[in-house]
Amino acid sequence: MSAGESSDFSYSASRYSYSYSKTRESIQGDRLFKEAGTPVFAPNVNYIPIRPFEHEHPRMVEPYFEKYLRRVDPSVDPMEQLVSQSEAFVNWASSVDSAQTLVLHDPYTWTLREVLKHISDCERVFAFRALWIARGGNDSLPSFDEHVFLANSSANEASWLDLIEEFSSVRSASLTLFKNLPEPLWHRRGMAAGFDLDVRMLHGMIIGHLDHHLCIMQKRLAT
């Protein structure tokens, strides 16, 4: 991280509360960080994220969704997955040299700043789909074009630190959404992007999508 963007993270003992301090400002909110680490979740074919409820869950056969759901560990508490994953990600991201986040690593066509903006945008979309279905929305939700979203994001004009902060805020909102959903609502189904989904799948998409991109970003910086 470049000069002027140094950061420091400290954690409270409470389960979902954190303090996040930087050279420029301090933020109080839900705890999202614990320790640095590599991607948290190993691939797993059967995604059943609601461990306390132990209900059967149909497998998603659509390749785009399945490749993310395979990355979710069904043995871990669904709320803890959201917390521990973001802890590891933010600690890793805060150690990255900001200058490297504007580099295009062949054959990739997005900078790391654009990737991180994409991660935050997708989490917003997945969380809204979960909210829509959980609250009883009946209309089918549309797909979205990630390239159009990115083209209108000005991601490379934002600082790396600001993008980390944005991700943290988005994940905090996801955390409060899912932790306040009664168990039956996790099983509600609806249509999004032309596919039949339930809330559990969208929770898994949030986790698997970040893990997918984190693995790629780490590989890019290691070469």
C-alpha positions as CSV (number, residue, x, y, z in Angstrom):
1,M,0.0,0.0,0.0
2,S,1.4,3.4,-1.0
3,A,2.2,6.2,1.3
4,G,-0.8,8.0,2.7
5,E,-2.9,4.8,2.5
6,S,-1.5,2.8,5.4
7,S,-4.2,1.1,7.5
8,D,-4.5,-0.6,10.8
9,F,-7.2,-3.0,11.8
10,S,-8.2,-3.8,15.4
11,Y,-10.9,-6.2,16.5
12,S,-13.2,-6.3,19.5
13,A,-14.3,-9.5,21.3
14,S,-17.9,-9.2,20.3
15,R,-19.0,-11.7,17.6
16,Y,-20.0,-9.2,14.9
17,S,-18.5,-5.9,15.8
18,Y,-15.3,-4.3,14.7
19,S,-13.3,-1.2,14.6
20,Y,-11.4,-0.3,11.5
21,S,-8.9,2.6,11.7
22,K,-6.9,4.2,9.0
23,T,-4.5,7.2,8.8
24,R,-7.4,9.3,7.4
25,E,-10.4,8.2,9.3
26,S,-12.0,5.7,11.7
27,I,-15.1,3.5,11.0
28,Q,-17.3,1.7,13.5
29,G,-19.5,-1.2,12.3
30,D,-20.0,-5.0,12.2
31,R,-16.8,-7.0,12.7
32,L,-15.5,-8.1,9.3
33,F,-11.8,-8.9,10.0
34,K,-9.9,-11.4,12.0
35,E,-6.6,-12.6,10.5
36,A,-4.8,-12.6,7.2
37,G,-4.9,-15.7,5.1
38,T,-5.3,-17.3,1.7
39,P,-8.8,-18.0,0.3
40,V,-10.9,-19.5,3.0
41,F,-13.1,-22.0,1.3
42,A,-12.1,-25.1,-0.6
43,P,-14.3,-26.4,-3.5
44,N,-17.3,-28.5,-2.4
45,V,-19.8,-29.9,-4.8
46,N,-22.8,-29.9,-2.6
47,Y,-23.7,-26.5,-1.2
48,I,-25.8,-26.6,1.9
49,P,-24.9,-23.4,3.7
50,I,-27.5,-23.6,6.5
51,R,-25.7,-25.9,8.8
52,P,-27.9,-25.4,11.9
53,F,-31.0,-26.3,9.9
54,E,-29.6,-29.3,8.0
55,H,-32.1,-29.2,5.1
56,E,-31.6,-30.9,1.8
57,H,-30.7,-28.5,-1.0
58,P,-31.0,-29.0,-4.7
59,R,-27.7,-28.7,-6.7
60,M,-27.4,-25.7,-9.0
61,V,-26.6,-27.2,-12.5
62,E,-26.1,-23.9,-14.3
63,P,-22.3,-23.6,-14.8
64,Y,-22.0,-19.9,-13.9
65,F,-23.6,-20.3,-10.5
66,E,-22.3,-23.8,-9.8
67,K,-18.6,-22.8,-10.1
68,Y,-19.1,-20.3,-7.2
69,L,-21.3,-22.6,-5.1
70,R,-18.7,-25.3,-5.3
71,R,-16.4,-23.0,-3.3
72,V,-18.6,-22.8,-0.2
73,D,-17.9,-25.0,2.8
74,P,-21.2,-26.4,3.9
75,S,-19.8,-27.4,7.3
76,V,-19.3,-23.8,8.4
77,D,-22.0,-21.6,9.9
78,P,-23.4,-19.4,7.2
79,M,-22.9,-16.1,9.2
80,E,-19.4,-17.1,10.2
81,Q,-18.5,-17.7,6.5
82,L,-19.4,-14.1,5.7
83,V,-17.3,-12.8,8.5
84,S,-14.3,-14.9,8.3
85,Q,-14.0,-14.6,4.5
86,S,-14.1,-10.9,4.6
87,E,-11.6,-10.8,7.5
88,A,-9.1,-12.7,5.4
89,F,-9.8,-10.7,2.2
90,V,-9.5,-7.3,3.8
91,N,-6.3,-8.2,5.6
92,W,-4.8,-9.5,2.3
93,A,-6.0,-6.5,0.3
94,S,-4.6,-4.1,2.8
95,S,-1.1,-5.6,2.3
96,V,-1.2,-5.1,-1.4
97,D,1.0,-2.4,-2.9
98,S,-1.5,0.2,-4.2
99,A,0.6,0.8,-7.3
100,Q,0.1,-2.8,-8.3
101,T,-3.6,-2.4,-8.3
102,L,-3.5,-0.4,-11.5
103,V,-1.3,-2.9,-13.4
104,L,-2.8,-5.1,-16.1
105,H,-1.4,-8.5,-15.9
106,D,-1.6,-10.3,-19.2
107,P,-4.0,-11.9,-20.2
108,Y,-6.3,-10.2,-17.8
109,T,-8.2,-7.1,-19.0
110,W,-9.2,-5.6,-15.6
111,T,-7.0,-4.0,-13.0
112,L,-7.3,-5.2,-9.4
113,R,-9.2,-2.0,-8.7
114,E,-11.7,-2.9,-11.3
115,V,-11.9,-6.4,-10.0
116,L,-12.6,-5.2,-6.5
117,K,-15.3,-2.8,-7.7
118,H,-16.8,-5.7,-9.6
119,I,-16.8,-7.8,-6.4
120,S,-18.6,-5.1,-4.5
121,D,-21.1,-4.5,-7.3
122,C,-21.9,-8.2,-7.6
123,E,-22.4,-8.6,-3.9
124,R,-24.9,-5.8,-3.9
125,V,-26.8,-7.5,-6.8
126,F,-26.8,-10.9,-5.1
127,A,-27.8,-9.4,-1.8
128,F,-30.7,-7.5,-3.4
129,R,-31.9,-10.6,-5.1
130,A,-31.8,-12.4,-1.7
131,L,-33.8,-9.5,-0.1
132,W,-36.3,-9.5,-3.0
133,I,-37.0,-13.2,-2.8
134,A,-37.0,-13.3,1.0
135,R,-39.5,-10.5,1.3
136,G,-41.9,-12.1,-1.1
137,G,-41.1,-10.3,-4.3
138,N,-42.9,-12.2,-7.1
139,D,-41.5,-10.6,-10.3
140,S,-38.5,-12.2,-12.0
141,L,-35.4,-10.1,-11.5
142,P,-33.3,-9.2,-14.6
143,S,-29.7,-10.1,-15.3
144,F,-27.0,-7.5,-15.4
145,D,-24.0,-6.9,-17.6
146,E,-20.9,-6.7,-15.5
147,H,-19.0,-5.0,-18.3
148,V,-21.6,-2.2,-18.5
149,F,-21.5,-1.8,-14.7
150,L,-17.7,-1.6,-14.7
151,A,-17.6,0.9,-17.6
152,N,-19.7,3.3,-15.5
153,S,-17.8,2.7,-12.2
154,S,-14.7,4.9,-12.6
155,A,-13.0,2.2,-10.5
156,N,-9.4,3.2,-11.5
157,E,-10.0,6.7,-10.3
158,A,-10.8,5.5,-6.8
159,S,-8.0,4.8,-4.3
160,W,-7.3,1.1,-3.4
161,L,-8.0,2.0,0.2
162,D,-11.4,3.5,-0.7
163,L,-12.3,0.4,-2.6
164,I,-11.4,-1.8,0.3
165,E,-13.5,0.4,2.5
166,E,-16.4,0.2,0.0
167,F,-16.2,-3.6,0.0
168,S,-16.2,-3.6,3.8
169,S,-19.4,-1.5,3.9
170,V,-21.1,-3.8,1.3
171,R,-20.2,-6.9,3.3
172,S,-21.4,-5.4,6.5
173,A,-24.8,-4.7,4.9
174,S,-24.9,-8.3,3.6
175,L,-24.1,-9.5,7.1
176,T,-26.9,-7.6,8.7
177,L,-29.3,-8.7,6.0
178,F,-28.6,-12.4,6.3
179,K,-28.3,-12.6,10.1
180,N,-31.8,-11.1,10.5
181,L,-33.5,-13.5,8.1
182,P,-35.7,-16.1,9.9
183,E,-34.8,-19.7,8.9
184,P,-37.8,-20.3,6.7
185,L,-37.0,-17.3,4.5
186,W,-33.7,-18.9,3.5
187,H,-35.7,-21.5,1.6
188,R,-37.8,-19.1,-0.4
189,R,-37.5,-19.3,-4.1
190,G,-37.6,-16.8,-6.9
191,M,-36.4,-16.1,-10.4
192,A,-33.3,-14.0,-11.2
193,A,-31.4,-13.7,-14.5
194,G,-33.7,-16.5,-15.8
195,F,-32.9,-19.0,-13.2
196,D,-34.8,-20.5,-10.3
197,L,-32.9,-19.6,-7.1
198,D,-33.4,-19.6,-3.4
199,V,-31.9,-17.4,-0.7
200,R,-29.3,-20.0,0.3
201,M,-27.9,-20.0,-3.2
202,L,-27.5,-16.3,-3.2
203,H,-25.7,-16.3,0.1
204,G,-23.4,-18.9,-1.5
205,M,-22.9,-16.8,-4.6
206,I,-21.6,-14.0,-2.4
207,I,-19.1,-16.2,-0.8
208,G,-18.0,-18.2,-3.8
209,H,-17.8,-15.2,-6.1
210,L,-15.3,-13.4,-3.8
211,D,-13.3,-16.5,-3.3
212,H,-13.1,-17.1,-7.0
213,H,-11.7,-13.6,-7.7
214,L,-9.4,-13.6,-4.6
215,C,-7.7,-16.8,-6.0
216,I,-7.1,-15.1,-9.3
217,M,-5.8,-11.8,-7.8
218,Q,-3.4,-13.7,-5.6
219,K,-2.2,-15.6,-8.6
220,R,-1.7,-12.4,-10.6
221,L,0.5,-10.8,-7.9
222,A,2.5,-14.0,-7.3
223,T,3.7,-14.2,-10.9
